[in-house]
Amino acid sequence: MNALQNVSILLELAVTILGLLIWLQKKKSFGVYIFFTFLIYMVYDGCKLWSLAVPELVLRILFALASLSILIAVWKLFKSE
């Protein structure tokens, strides 16, 4: 199961990098929200995978922020031409 989680974190890293490139190179503001969302996903999954001593409340808040961030990104995509 750890192998699958590692692959998932690598995929999240790829999306994080692409979000950063969308923001910096393509100058699309939704890229920063994609970047932020998947950065949080990587941290969240890494904490779970490596059993880091991060309080559950902190992880829940981070996950809520990631959900809000991707909602903003999708809304900006919806509103764009």
C-alpha positions in Angstrom: 0.0 0.0 0.0 2.9 2.4 0.7 4.0 2.0 -3.0 0.6 3.2 -4.1 0.7 6.2 -1.7 4.2 7.1 -2.9 2.9 7.1 -6.5 0.0 9.2 -5.5 2.3 11.7 -3.8 4.4 11.9 -6.9 1.3 12.6 -9.0 0.4 15.3 -6.6 3.9 16.7 -7.0 3.5 16.8 -10.8 0.1 18.6 -10.5 1.7 21.0 -7.9 4.5 21.9 -10.4 2.1 22.3 -13.3 -0.1 24.6 -11.1 3.0 26.7 -10.4 3.9 26.8 -14.1 0.3 27.8 -15.0 0.6 30.6 -12.5 4.1 31.9 -13.3 4.5 31.1 -17.0 1.0 31.3 -18.3 0.0 34.1 -15.9 -3.3 32.5 -15.0 -4.4 33.2 -11.5 -6.1 29.9 -11.1 -2.7 28.2 -11.2 -1.8 29.5 -7.8 -4.9 27.8 -6.3 -4.1 24.5 -8.0 -0.5 24.8 -6.7 -1.7 25.6 -3.2 -4.3 22.8 -3.2 -1.9 20.1 -4.3 0.9 21.3 -2.1 -1.5 20.8 0.9 -2.5 17.4 -0.5 1.2 16.4 -0.6 1.8 17.6 3.0 -1.4 15.9 4.2 -0.6 12.6 2.5 3.1 12.8 3.6 2.0 13.3 7.2 -0.3 10.3 7.0 2.2 8.1 5.2 5.2 8.8 7.5 3.1 9.0 10.6 4.3 12.6 11.4 3.0 14.0 14.7 0.8 16.6 13.2 -2.4 17.3 15.2 -5.5 16.0 13.5 -7.1 19.5 13.8 -4.3 21.0 11.8 -4.7 18.3 9.1 -8.5 18.9 9.0 -7.9 22.7 8.6 -5.4 22.1 5.8 -7.8 19.8 4.0 -10.6 22.4 4.3 -8.2 25.1 2.9 -7.3 22.8 0.0 -11.0 22.2 -0.8 -11.7 25.9 -0.7 -8.6 26.6 -2.9 -9.6 24.1 -5.6 -13.2 25.5 -5.5 -11.8 28.9 -6.3 -9.6 27.5 -9.1 -12.5 25.7 -10.7 -14.7 28.8 -10.4 -12.0 30.9 -12.0 -11.7 28.4 -14.8 -15.5 28.3 -15.3 -15.5 32.1 -15.5 -12.6 32.4 -17.9 -13.0 32.5 -21.7 
